[in-house]
């Protein structure tokens, strides 16, 4: 995993520091697949990115969007979407107990 945290200076600093743009990046090789992807798994790579904003501490609720790219001999596509921030906030609250 690679992570990025950048102050892009688009907002005033808050009392607990700047509002950072964050990315968690995961990259690897797919070892097996089911369904429509079963025949194209060999030699196929994935690249998953979670994007969000927040302070220097990482919480699940900081990450609001995701993108998944699949690339290989029989695959070249991407999916993207928005994360369920309410579920992430509940998970963050449970970890504080």
C-alpha positions as CSV (number, residue, x, y, z in Angstrom):
1,X,0.0,0.0,0.0
2,X,1.1,3.5,-0.8
3,X,-0.5,6.5,0.9
4,X,-0.5,10.2,-0.1
5,X,-1.5,13.1,2.1
6,X,-1.3,16.5,0.4
7,X,-2.2,20.1,1.6
8,X,-3.5,21.5,-1.6
9,X,-4.1,24.9,0.0
10,X,-7.7,25.2,-1.1
11,X,-9.1,26.0,2.3
12,X,-8.1,27.9,5.4
13,X,-6.3,25.8,8.0
14,X,-8.5,24.5,10.8
15,X,-7.5,24.4,14.5
16,X,-6.3,20.8,14.1
17,X,-4.3,21.4,11.0
18,X,-5.0,21.7,7.2
19,X,-7.7,19.7,5.4
20,X,-5.5,17.2,3.5
21,X,-6.3,15.4,0.3
22,X,-5.6,11.7,0.9
23,X,-5.2,8.6,-1.2
24,X,-4.6,5.0,-0.2
25,X,-3.3,3.0,-3.2
26,X,-3.2,-0.8,-3.6
27,X,-1.7,-2.5,-6.6
28,X,-1.2,-6.2,-7.3
29,X,-1.8,-9.2,-9.5
30,X,-5.0,-11.1,-9.5
31,X,-4.4,-14.8,-8.7
32,X,-8.0,-16.1,-9.3
33,X,-11.4,-14.9,-10.3
34,X,-15.0,-16.1,-10.7
35,X,-17.9,-15.1,-12.9
36,X,-17.3,-13.0,-16.0
37,X,-13.6,-12.5,-15.1
38,X,-12.7,-16.2,-14.7
39,X,-11.1,-16.7,-18.1
40,X,-9.0,-13.5,-18.0
41,X,-7.4,-13.7,-14.6
42,X,-3.9,-14.9,-15.6
43,X,-1.5,-12.0,-15.9
44,X,-4.1,-9.5,-14.8
45,X,-3.4,-6.6,-12.5
46,X,-5.5,-4.4,-10.3
47,X,-5.1,-0.9,-9.0
48,X,-7.5,0.2,-6.2
49,X,-7.5,3.8,-4.9
50,X,-9.5,5.2,-2.0
51,X,-9.8,9.0,-2.0
52,X,-10.8,11.4,0.7
53,X,-10.1,14.5,2.8
54,X,-9.2,15.0,6.5
55,X,-6.5,15.8,9.0
56,X,-3.3,13.8,9.5
57,X,-5.1,11.0,11.3
58,X,-6.7,8.4,9.1
59,X,-10.3,7.4,9.8
60,X,-12.6,5.3,7.6
61,X,-15.0,8.3,7.3
62,X,-12.3,10.4,5.7
63,X,-12.5,8.3,2.5
64,X,-15.5,9.1,0.3
65,X,-14.6,7.8,-3.2
66,X,-12.9,4.8,-4.8
67,X,-11.6,3.7,-8.2
68,X,-10.7,0.1,-9.3
69,X,-8.7,-0.4,-12.5
70,X,-8.3,-3.9,-14.0
71,X,-5.6,-4.4,-16.7
72,X,-4.3,-7.5,-18.4
73,X,-4.2,-9.6,-21.6
74,X,-8.0,-10.0,-21.6
75,X,-9.1,-7.1,-19.5
76,X,-8.9,-3.3,-19.6
77,X,-11.6,-1.6,-17.6
78,X,-12.3,0.6,-14.5
79,X,-15.0,1.0,-12.0
80,X,-15.5,3.9,-9.6
81,X,-18.0,5.1,-7.0
82,X,-18.8,6.8,-3.8
83,X,-18.3,5.0,-0.4
84,X,-21.1,4.8,2.3
85,X,-19.8,7.5,4.6
86,X,-22.5,6.7,7.2
87,X,-21.3,3.2,7.6
88,X,-17.7,4.4,7.9
89,X,-18.7,6.9,10.6
90,X,-20.4,4.1,12.5
91,X,-17.2,2.0,12.2
92,X,-15.0,4.9,13.4
93,X,-17.3,5.3,16.4
94,X,-17.0,1.6,17.2
95,X,-13.2,1.8,17.1
96,X,-13.2,4.6,19.6
97,X,-15.0,2.6,22.3
